[in-house]
Amino acid sequence: MHKIAYSLFSHKALFTFAKEVLAIIAAAGIDLIMLTNFVDKLSNRFNDFDSALKRDYVDPYTIKINDADRERDLRLIGFKNYVDACGYRKDESWQKASEQILSVIERYGSDMYRYSLPEESAALQNLMTDLKKEPLQSACTTIDAAPWLDEMTESQTHFETMVQQRHSQPDVNDKTLVETRKPLIKALKNLLKMVELQQAVEATDAINALVNQLNNLIDSSMASARISRSLSDKANAEN
């Protein structure tokens, strides 16, 4: 079986590739009992990935949640930069307060805005809880950070509201593309490996034809993926 560089596949390209692999095997018209469990596993993982793909590209709440996440990221970055700047004030009480607040931010992750959405929510919520307790509450008062903290709290509340609204929708899918991509790739690898082993055990005309079809699909898919990656890299370089 020809080599596959799965990392080159965009989410949509991976979806198409998996779909065509399943279609080729289904249309093979040969008895492949040994592959049944592997085909079923791939079908299940494909359906999970399909749901995640639809959620991220079709679900209107995806845009709302992404916008809300971007907003809370900006409030967090703004708050951190403000506190950091306060450390350069001449007043030593401002310097001490800034140091205290930056210390707790560092504990939860100064780059928490890069975390996954659930991880960021947990870290940000813990941070805001600590900031509203002593001695950090007094530190925020000392450097007049209350407006920043209020805006950060408001943006986090708005984000959680958007998440809850999505969850209240019927048949909501909580699985993300990141979570479903790896299992799909693993199922593809396992199935294609079993086809390859089946050919090694009994290289019938039918199994050889199936392998040839799959290799043709792999070659064409890899060629398209490489072209897409090249164009994307070129566009990024120009920007």
N, C-alpha and C positions, 0 to 999 in steps of 0.2 A: 504494500500500500504506500502511495506517495506521501511525503512529509507535509504536515499542515502547521503553519505558523498562526496559531489561533489569536495571538496578540495583535495581528494585523487586521483582524475582523472588527469592524464597527459593530455595534449592537444589532443593527438592522441586517448587516451582512451575515452575521452569525445566525440570526433567525432564519434567513433565507437558506443558508447552507444546511442547517439542521433539518429544515422542512424538506429540502430536496433529497437529502440522504434517506429520510423516512419514506419518501415517495418512490425512490429507486428500489429500495428493498421490498416495499409492498408490491411493486409491479414486477418483481423478478420472476414470479410464477414458479418458484421452486420451494421444496420442503426444507425449511431451515429451523427445525425444532430447537436446535442448540442456541439459536439466537433469540428465541421468543422472549425470555426474561430481559435480555438486553434491549430489545426493541421496545418492550413495555416501559422499561426504565427511562429510555430516551424520550418516549412519547410523553411521559409524566413530567419530566424535566423541561421538555419543550413547551408544554402547556403552562407551566409555572413562568417560564421566561416570556411567553406570549402575553400573559396577564400583566407582568411587570412592564413590558414594552408598551402595551396599551395604556397602562396607568401613567407612564412618564411622557407619552407622546399624544395621548388623547384626553385623559382625565383633566378637566378644567381646574381641579384643585391642585394639580401639580404646579401650574403657573402661580397660583395664589400662595402656595406654601413656599415656593422658591423665592418669590418676591418678599414674603414675610421674613424668610431666613436671611435674605440679603440686607433687609432693613435692620434686623437685630444685630447682624455682624457689624454694620456701620456704627450703630450705637455703642457696641462693645469696644470697637477700635477707637472711637472718639473718646469714650470714657477713659480708656487706658492711656491714650496720648495726653489727655488733659491732666490726669494724675501724675504722669511722668513729668510733664512740664512744670507742675507745681513743685516738684523736687528742686527746681532751680531758683525758687523764690528766696529772697534774703532772709525772711523770717524762719527761724529754726523750727518753729512749731509746724509750719507748712512742710518743711523738709521731712520731719519725722512722720507726719501724717501720710505723706506721699509714699514714704518707704514702707509703712505698715500696709497700706492698701495694695501696693505693687507686689508685696510679698505674698498676699493671699491670692492675688490674680495668678501669680507664677505657680502657686501650689495646685490650682485647678487647671492651669495651662494657658499661658499667655497667647497661644495660637489656637485656642479652643474653637475659634470660628472655622478652623479647617477640619474639625472633627465631623463624624457622621452626624446626621440630624439628631437622633436620640441621645448620642453621647454629648453633643453640644448642649442640648436642653438640660441634661442632668448637671453638667458642670456649671452652666450659667445659673441655673436655679440655686445650686449650692452656694455659688459666689454671692448672689444677691441676698440670700438668707444671712450669710455671714456679715455682709456689709450693713445689715440693718440691726446688728447686735453690737454691744460694746466689746472691745474698745474701737472697733472699726466705724461704728455709727458716728462717734465723736470725731474720728479722723476725717470722715466725709464732710461733717459740719465745718470743721476747721478750714478746709480748703474750698468750701462752697461748692461741693460736688453733688449736692442734692438734686439739682435740675438734670444733671447727666444720669444719675441713678434712676430718677423717675422715668426718663425717656427710655432707658434700658429696660426697666421693668414693664413699661407699657408695650414695647416692641416684642418682648418675650411672651407677654400675655396674648398679644395678637397672633403670634405664631402658633401658640398652643390652641387657640380658638380655631384657626384654620385646620390644624391637624384633627381636632375633635369633630369638626364639620365633615371632613373627609371620612372619618371612621363611622359617622352616623349614616353614611350613604349605604344603600343596599349592595350586597355582594362586594364589599370593599376588599381590595387586595393590599395586604401590608408588605408583601415581599418586593424588594427593590431589584433593579437590574444587576447591581453589584452582587446581591445575595443569590440571585438565580443564574448568573452567568457561569460561575465556576462549576456548579453541579451539572449544568448542561454540557459544558466542555468535557467534563469527566465521563458523562454518559456516552457522548460521541466517541471519545477515545476507546472506551471499553467495547462498544459495539463494533467499531471498525477493526479493532484488534481481534475480536472473535471471528469476524469475516475472514481476516487474514489467516487465522489459525485453521479455519474450516477449509480454506483453499490448500493449506499445507498438508492437511490430513487426507483430503480427497479432491483433487483438482479436476472436477468435472467441467464439461463445456459450459454448463449453466453457471457454476460458481465463478469460473474464469471470466465469463461475460459480465457478471455482476461486479467483480473487482475492476474490470476495465471501465465500466460505467462510473463507478465511484472514483476511480483515478482521474477520469476525464472531468468529473465535477470538481474534484480537488484542484486540478490544474487551472481550470477556468476561474474558479473562485479565488484562488491565490493570485492569479494575474490581475483580477479586478481589484482585489484588496490592496495589492502593491501600488497600482495606479492611483487609487483613492488616497492612500497614505502619502504618496509622492505629491499629489496635488494639494493635499492639506498642509504638508510641511512647507511647500512653496508659498502658499497663501499666508501661513503664519510668519514666514521669514520676511515677506513683503510688508506685513503689518508691523 
